[in-house]
Amino acid sequence: MQLLFYILIYPILWLISILPFPLLYVFSDIVCFLVYNIIGYRKKVVRENLKLALTHLSEKEQRIVEKKFYSHMCDMFLEMIKTMTISKAEIQKRYKFTNMDLYLDMEKKNKSIALLCAHYASYEWAVSMDYYINFTGYGIYKKIANKYFDKLVHTIRSRFKAVLITTKETVSTIENCTKTGELGVYGFASDQSPKSHKGSHWGTFMGIETPIHVGAEVLAKRLDMNVIFLKTKKVKRGYYEATFELLVDNPKECPNYEISELFMKKVEQQILEAPEYYLWTHKRWKHKKQA
């Protein structure tokens, strides 16, 4: 059944990927109308998240953000499909790094790097940084249930020289690379909700006390990795700028949870600047402490 579904869907994805960008965005507008107005995909979740996180906005202003978000989400989804066939020159034109020199200076410190980013703007196109770096780039992702689509994701990412590792493979991969002396940069999108359990660390995100991911911090402290934040800005439709910001270069000296909380503050600032580009469809605050 998985193979049949893949065989049926793959040609459609490929046809979408070869559309010129102007046509791609016309198609995105059509998809957005269907997703937002007809299907109402996760509209309740989005609306609840906006109400929780953007208390400084009126209900009318939250609806404006909501509509802009759905337009961006559809753009981003189709841009992800476009990655199947996009050229190196095209993606470098559309996703620019403003200060690659800061990152390359970090490589000279001869330590692996934990790169933290959010599900914001075009986080999928951040993989194009592998065109510029010397370290091996590892993208951490959640394995797709359909093994054929999972393989497709690997194939797409390999075009950018990135190595994909699943969340379950992360610890062993980084530990093995450390033992063999291989230096790498590991991409953690750590802003979404972790599983809530007794040992969770509770922090504040968008004014709400909620569990936050600390895995990247734990690994950075244990294996002495520099930690940087990748801030992405949407310049206009189909164009993005990414900026590296140093979080810490002495993780072992940081108090526990300081790195994770600093990261979440960076994500907050990003959201407040332009909330329509955050991924609001996830139940980010499904675990929260009651006031």
WOZI-V507675 format. One record per helix or strand of 2 or more residues. SS is the DSSP state (H for helix, E for strand). FROM is the first residue (numbers start at 1). LEN is the number of residues. Records with the same first field share a line. If there is no record, write none. Layout:
# WOZI-V507675
SS = FROM-LEN / FROM-LEN
This chain:
# WOZI-V507675
H = 2-16 / 21-19 / 43-11 / 59-24 / 88-7 / 100-8 / 124-8 / 147-12 / 167-14 / 215-9 / 251-3 / 258-16 / 275-3
E = 95-3 / 113-5 / 136-6 / 163-4 / 184-6 / 201-5 / 208-5 / 226-11 / 239-10
